[in-house]
Structure formats: C-alpha cells, structure tokens
Amino acid sequence: MIVHFEPASEEGIATVVRAMAAERASLTVIGGGTRSGLGNPVRADRVLSTRRLSGIVSYNPAEMTVSALAGTPLAEVEAALAENRQMLSFEPMDHRPIFATTGEPTIGGVFAANVSGPRRLIAGAARDSLLGVRFVNGRGDAIKAGGRVMKNVTGLDLVKLLAGSHGTLGILTEVTFRVLPKPPACETVVVSGLNDAEAAAVMAEAMAQTVEVSGAAHLAESVRGRFIAGGLPDGAATVLRLEGLQASVSIRAEKLSKALEKFGPVSRLDAEQTAALWLEIRDVKPYADGTDRPLWRVSVAPSAGHQLVAALRLQTGVDAFYDWQGGLVWLRMEADPEAALVRRYIKALGGAHASLVRAADGFRATIPSFEPQPAPVALLSERVREKFDPQRIFNPGRMQAVS
C-alpha cells in the first residue's frame, strides 16, 4: 500500500520532504487530485496532498489581490470573489468532466498546471495573474518569491517558473494573485454556417474591430449540437463574446453583428446563454464523454489551426473545435493518438505545442504527453530542476518520462 501524507502546514510539508530526501524516496504531489491525468504518468513511492493546507490568507477587494493556501478549494476562492463582483480573469478550466475525476480543484493546482480558459485570449494565462508564491523545494526548504502587489517584482521570474511546472520543481504552499472586476453584462454574437477556414478569417476580422471581443471560438457542425443543449442555430457556429456594461455591450454587439453580416447569418445569445456556452467551451464539453479516447490540446498560430485539422482529416479519424481565435485546437481522435502524425504536421506548419491530455493507459505509458523539447532547452530544464529538486523527489516523470 502506498503511504499518503496530508500535512496541514508548510512546516509539515517541509518535514515530509526532508524525510523523503533522507530515504531517497519520491513523491506524487497532488492538490485535489482532479487534474492527475495531465502530463506523463508519475511513478513515485509516496503520495503527498496539499488539500489540508487550506484557507484564504488575505483578500483586499480594493487592491484586487488575494493570498490563499495552496490547498484551498477553487470554489471557495471563486465564491469569495463573487461576493465582491470580482473574478479570476484567466477563467481556469475544470478538468473533471474530461477526466471523469471527482473531488475539488485547488487554487494551488490551478497555478501549478497554469490552467486557463477562453479569456486567455485577452487576459493571459494563469501565470500572468500570479504575483507571489511560497513553496517547499526538494531539500525541504520553505521559500518565498514575489509580492502582494504588481509593483513588487522581486523574484517575479521565479514565480513564473513555478507556474506550469506541474509540481516538479517544488510544492506550492501559498499563492498570491491579482483578480479583476466581473463584467456586469455579456452577450455572444454567432455567425452560422462557416467552414473552418472561413471561421478563422471571421474571428480575425472580429478581433480587429474596436469592440473588445473577450472570447472567440469556432464550433464545427460535428460538435455544435452538444453545446447549450443544442440551442445554437443550425450550422457550424463561430461565436464571439462581448463583456462590460450593459449599454456598452449592446452597442458593441450591434456594431459587430453588422460588420459580420457579409460572412453569413448572424444571431445573438443573451447573458444566460452566453454564460452557459462559454463554461462548456472552457470545459471542452463535447469530449467529456466518459471515454478515454485520445484528446489533444494544440496551441498553434490562429491562422494555422484549421490547416492542421484539414491535413489530419485526410489521414485519420479526428474531430475538432477551436478556441482562442483558432489558436487553441481541441482534437479528439477516434482510436489511436497518432502522435507521430500530429507532431509531424505541427512541425510542417511552423511549430506549435501539442499536449496529449487524455488517452488509454497503454498509450500514456509510451507517448510523451508534452511536446518534446529541443536538446538545448531540455538540458536547461534539467539544470533548473537540479537546483530546485536535486534528488528528483517531486512527481518523477510528470514532465519528462523516466526510464
């Protein structure tokens, strides 16, 4: 039986890490365990969860900054923000639907995996909101980096480094981040019937308009009916979100609708439909189907996403939809992940980043989940990890498969 540790303090975590270092044992590091499918399978001797390290340390709505212990449920943070009409600007995805996991996502897990959603298009990734961290390194030392306000840039590079490291450099114990006011109104403009290439052009046109689009996605006909209970108009849906004051949203939506009428039928979704739609886009609802069919998350130039999908469709069975103005492509393969094919076409299109988010265990054991790094970058990554975790205690294999 694998031993599970659940320390309730930073010092408790440090004590466990020092003991593991002395034993030369390794740790699977988790928060709520809802994103455990991300990355390569971890092979470790023990499990450490931060979920008992929980609570909001400080929250100043006027300064729009929050400090919270890493194991604090994300729902608790979002509830506190909602009371003050504020939000996490980067709109973190909930991975439970696609992984069929249970439990509660934690705020530390959000930043450890650098989780973002549709608003990343204008608000940046999770790491762009992260101001400071406390963490325990592989020697069992507690370290603080960054500060509570954006002007304090001490250790900012270190903060960015921890975000997206998937628990391989250190165990986050506290995070400090900025938040933004929640827009009081929202609306979605829908252009119907476009193919993927046409949709890419329309999204580019919409982003060039002075209407402040906060979300741009294309939902092909194969997935369109799976959103908002089939409530979208017939035909593939190119959807563009507008947020802000109600009067401003109405004026901007009218302006955008008129500008896009030449491309196809245009309709609009109200605030309730808009909220539901973008939540489902965020959480990749069409592919949260209870299966382990391979799912890729591909970050590519917005103009190249539809080219990638078109090339793959000539070779294999694949379904897809697009977020981030076409710069984020969700690919669901029918059978085999086709990793060599996917990555070969990505390279031919000028490069991108493809992550195998979900696959059967047999595939996960043999296919690198993250885009293989060029040799110089891989060497640099290893040197960085050597400084943070010299004995490779944390999540061995998560970022790079172990032999």
N, C-alpha and C positions, 0 to 999 in steps of 0.2 A: 504494500500500500504506500502511495506517495504521500509524504508529510505535507500538510498545508499550514502555512503561517498566516495569521491575520493580526499583525501588530496594530495597536490603537494610537501609536505616537511615532514621531520621526525618530526618536531615540530607539524605540523598539525595532523599527526597520533597520536602523544602523547596527543594532546588536545582532540581528539575524544575519545581515550581510557579512559582518566581521566573522561570525561563526562559520558561514559558508566558505569564506576565504580561507579560514584555518583548515577546514576539512577538504578544501579543493572541490567543493560541490557546486552545482549550478542551480539557478532558479528560473522558473517560469514566472514572470511578473505580469499580473493582471489587475484590473480595476473591478468592474462588474462582470467581466467575462463575456460581454456581449459582442466584442469585436475580435474574439480569439481566432477567427478564420482568416484574418488579414495576415499576409506575409507567408513565409515558409513555415512548415510545422516545426515546433520547438521540441527539442529533446533535452529535458532537464531532470535533475534529481529531486527537486522540491518545488513547491508552488508557494508564491507569496502574493496575497491580495491586499490592496490598499483600501478596501471598502470600509474598514472601521476607522480609517483616518478621515473623518467626515465633519463638515460644518463650514459655514461661511464665516471667515475670519473678520472681514470688514467689507462694507459696501457703502460708498458715498455716491448717491444718485446725482448730486450736483456736479461732482467731478467725473462721473460716469466711469468709475473704476471699481473693480471687485477683486478681493483676495479670498480664495477658498482652498480648503484642504483637498488634496488630490482625489480622495475617495468620495467626495460629496456627489450625490446623485445629480445628474444634469437637470432632471426635472425640478429639483429643489432650487437650483440656481435660476432656471427659467421662470419659476413661479415668483421668486423674489423680484426679478426684473419686471415681470408683467404687472406687478402691483404699482410700479413706477413708470409704466408705459415705456419700458426700455427692452432691449433685446441683444442677443449675440448677433452681430452683423453678418457673420460668415455662415449662418444657417446650417449648423452641423447635421449631417446625415445620421439617421438611426439605422444601424446595420442589422438590427434584429430581424426585420422581415426577410432579407435575402439569405441570412444565415440560419433562420429558424431557431435563434437563441432566445433565452429568457433572461430575467434579471434586469438590473438598472444600469444604463450607461453612466459613467462618472465623468466629471469635468476634467480630471487628470487624463483619462483615456482619450477624451476629445483632442487634447493638445498633444499627447504622446503620439497619436496617429495622424495629427494635422488634418482633422476631418472638416470638410467644407461642403457647402451645398450650392444651389443655383445662384445665390447672391455673390459668390466669389468673383463673378464677372466684374463687379464694380467695387466690392468691399475687401477683396483679397482673401487669402487663406486664413485658417485659424492662427497660424504663427504670426500673421501680421497684426493680430489683436493682442498678442501675448507681450506683456511688459516685464514680467519678472517671474522667477521660479525659485523654489527651494528643492533640492534633490539630494539623494544619497548616492555616492559613487561606489565603484567596485571595491574600494578599500574600507568602506563603512564610514566615510567622512560626510558630514552634512554640509552642504554648500549652498550659498545664496547668490543669485545673479539677477541683475536688473533692478527695477524700482517700481514704485506705485504710480508714477506719472510719466508721461511720454518724454518730458524734458530730460529725465534721468536716463542716459543711455549707457551707464556703466554696465558692462557685461552683456550688452544687447546681442552681440554675436553669439555668445554662449546660450542665451535664451532661445535664439532662432535654431541653434544646433540641436537642442533637446526636443524641440517641436518636430514631430515627424520621425523621431528616432525609434519609435515603437518599443520603448523600454530597453533598448540595447546599450545605452550609454549610462543610464542612471535611473533611479526610481524617483519619480516626481512625488514630492510630499505636499507642496503648496504651489498654487499658480495665481498670478496677478494679471488681470486682463482688463482691457477697456470695452465698454459697451456703448450702444448708440440708442437714441430715441426710436421708439417703434412708430412707423408711419401710421397716421390715423385712418388712412383710406388706401385702397388698392383696386386695380382693375386690370384685366387682361384683354389685349387685342388679339384676335385669332384670324389668321389668313389660311383659308382652306384649299386643299387640292393640289398643293405644290409637291413636286418630286424633291429628292434630297438636294440636288444641285441648285434648283430654284430657291429652295428654302435658305440655303447658305447665302445666296445673293440678297434675299429679302431681309434676313437677320442683319447682314452687314449694312444694308440701307437703313434699317431701323436704328442701329447703334450710331449711325452718322447723323441722325436727326437730333435736334435740340429738345428732346422730350424726356431725357433721363430714364431710359429703359433699365430696370433692375433685374430682369431675368429674360433670357432669350433661349428658346428650345424648339426643336422640331420633332414632332411625334409622328412617325411614319404610320401609314394605314394599318400596318400589322400590329401596332400597339395602341393606336388611338382609342379604340373602344374599351381599353382596360383602364382608362383614366376617368375620374369622377363619374363612375357608374355608367359609362357610355354617353355622358352628357355633352360631349363635344360635337360640333357639326360634322356632317359626313365628309369623308376625305381626310387625307393627311392634314395634321394641324401644326401650323407654325405659330407659336404662342409667345407673346411679348408682354411682360409685366410692367406696370407703372405704379408707383407708390408716392405718397405725400399727402398734402392737404386735399380735402375732397374737391374743392373748386379747381385746384391746380390739376388734379388727376383727370377730371372730366374734360378740361380744356385740352390737355396733352393727348388724351386718348382720342379725342375727336380729330386733332391735328394728325396724329399717327395713322388713324384709320383712313383719312383722306389721302395721305401720301402713299398708302399701300394698296389702294383700291385697284390700281392698274395691274397688280400682280395676280389677283384672284378675289373670290368672295371674302368679305371682311365682316366679322361679328365681334361682340364684346361679352366678357364674362363679368358678373358683379363681384363684390368683395367676398361673399361667402364661397362662390365657385372658385374664385381666384385663390383663396387661402387653401382650399382642399386640393386644387390642381397642383400647386407648387410644392405642397407637402408630399404628394405622391410622386412628383418628378424627383424631388430630393431623395426619397427613399427607394427609388427605382422599382416602383410598384409592379410594372409588367413582368418583371423577372423574380419577384418574390412569390414564387410558385410552389414552394415546398420541395423543390428538386435540388439536386447537386449538379445540374447541367452547367457546363463551364461558362463563367461570366468574366469578361474582360472590362477593365476601366482604362480607356486610352485617352491620354492627353496629347493633343496634336494641334497644329495650326488650324484655325477655324475654316480656312478655305480648302484644307486637305482631308477633313474628316469624311466627307461624302465620297471622295475618291478612294479612300481606304476601304470603305464598306462595299463600293461597287466592285473593286478588284477582288475582294474576298468572296463575294456572291458568285463570281464566275468559277470559283474553285471548291467551295464548301457550303454547307448549310449554316446560315447565320442570320440572326435577327438583330436589329439595332435601333436606338434612338439617340438624339443629340441634345446636349445641354451646353451652357457657356458659349452661346452663339455658334455652336458646332465644334468648339474646341475640346469638349468632353464627349467622347463616344462610348456608350454602353453597348457592348457586343455580347449577345448570348448565343453560344454555339449549340448546335443540335446534338452533337455527340462528343467528338474529340476536341480538346482545346486548340489544336492546330497551332501550337506555339511557334514553331519554326516559320510557318506561313505568315502568321500575324506579324511577327517581328521582322521578317524579310520585307514585307510590303511597307511597314512603317519606315524602315531604313531607306527604301526606294523613294519614299515621299519626302525625304529630307530630315527624318528623325522625329521622334516623339518619345513618350513614356507609356508603356503598356504594363499594367499590373493584372495578374491573374487573381481576381478577387475570390472566386469560388470554383471548386472542381471536386470531383471524387477523390478520395484519399490516395488512390493509386497514382493519379495524375499529380497531386500536390507533392507527393514524395519524390517526383522525378523532374518536375518543371519548375525553374526559378520563378517565384511569384512576382518579383520586381524586375524591372528592366536591367539586364546585366550591365555593369559599369565598365567603361574603358579601363584598361590596365592602370594608367596613372591615377585615375580617380579612385579605383578600388584600393590601390596602395595607400593613398591619402586617407581613405576611410578607415583602413586598418590601423594606421598610425594614430588617428584620432581616438579610435576605440581603445587602443593600447594605453592612452593617457587616462581615459575615464574608467575603464574596466579591464585592467591588465590580465586578470585570470579568466576572463570570458565567463563571468558568473551569470550575467543577465541575458535571458532569452536567447540562448545559443541557437543559431540557425535561422532566427526570425528574418533578418535582412539578407543574409547570405547563407546558403545551405552548408551544413557541416558535413564533413566526410565521415 
